[in-house]
Amino acid sequence: MTVVAENITWLSTAAAARRLGITPRTLYRFIDEGDVPAYRFGRVIRLKQTDVDHYIETCLIAPGSLEHLYPETAEKS
């Protein structure tokens, strides 16, 4: 059986946190809660850039879904 290795770009937790615009502590929470997949290689944690980019896309806010954040405006209409 032939295994074809894909070209993976690995990110450190610091780089992944910067890419997401969050603190490393928040990233560790996301990893622990299963929101973002991560891999442990010995004592090092790495994330696939494609997984981080996919997570970013899953966080897209749908138009009209934030009305609860400005109820005073929604009530006037």
N, C-alpha and C positions, 0 to 999 in steps of 0.2 A: 504494500500500500504506500502510495506517495502522498506525503503531506506537503501542501503548498503553504508556505508562511506568507501571510499578508504583510504589507509594509505598514508597520504600526508606528505612530508617533506617540511616545510616552511623555506624560507631563508629571512633574513633581507635584506634591500637594501645594506648594507655594505658587507654582506656575498656574495650576488649575484654579486656585483661589483667585489669583489676579485676573485670569481669563473670565471668571464668573463675576468679578467685582465684589467679592465677599472676603471675610476673614478666614484664615485657615481653620479656626475653631468652628465656624459655621460649616465649612466644607466637611470637617470630620463628623459633624452631626448629620449632615446629608448622607454621608457614606454609611454611618452607623444605622440610619433609618432606612437604608436601601434605596434612597432616591438617586444616588449616583454610584455606578459600579466602580470598584477600585480593586487593585491587586497588591498582594504583599509578596515581595521578593526578599526573603530574609527579614531584615529589620526595616526595609524601605517600602513605602507605599507609593504606588504609581497609578495613574489614570490614563486611559486611552483618550487622545484628543477627540476622536470621533464620538466617544461616549459623553464627554463634556459638552461637545457641540450639540449632540442630540438632546441632552438635558436642557440646554439653553432653549432649543426649539419647543420643548414640552412646556416651558414656562410662559409662552406667548399668551398675552391677555386678550381675550375675545372682546371686541367692541360691545359696549353696553353692559359689561359685567361688573362695573365698578360703581354703579349707582348707590350702593350702600355706603360708600365713602363720602358722598355729598348729598345726604338725604334732604337737606333744606332746599336745594335746587330742584330735586326731583319732585318734591311736594308742591312746588309752585306751578309746575306745568300741568 
